[in-house]
Amino acid sequence: MSFLGKIFTWWNGATIGTHLWSWRNGEQVGTDAQGNAYFRSRPKKDQRERRWVIYEGANDASRVPSEWHGWLHGAFDDVPESNLPPARIWEADYTPNATGTAAAYRPQGALERGGKRAAAVGDYEAWSPDA
């Protein structure tokens, strides 16, 4: 991204101001597998700790793994990397939220797939005012 883009846009990653503020007021506590960086504020008297994430790439909250989501919202104090259980073989890798993209799920009958759906069969009977 260009230098001007970093100054004025927030939707394609953090701005220069956010990076400077994070460097000055926070400390990085970890990163996840996608490269997102997690920060917490430096301790100050009579202030609660603030926690935030700087995304690697586009800002999409669905890219925050569940263990880091819990840490961001104060569910636990320790950094998730220090107390994660080993990964299970049945756990699926992260897939981005495809809503609004060409890869989004579109069921049979959706307008994007031609708008034709299967005829109603079985025990469905249309309502009629004369009945």
PyMOL commands that set and color helices and strands:
alter all, ss='L'
color gray80, all
select helices_A, chain A and resi 3-8+16-25+61-63+66-72+80-82+111-113
alter helices_A, ss='H'
color red, helices_A
select strands_A, chain A and resi 26-31+37-41+51-54
alter strands_A, ss='S'
color yellow, strands_A
deselect
rebuild
show_as cartoon
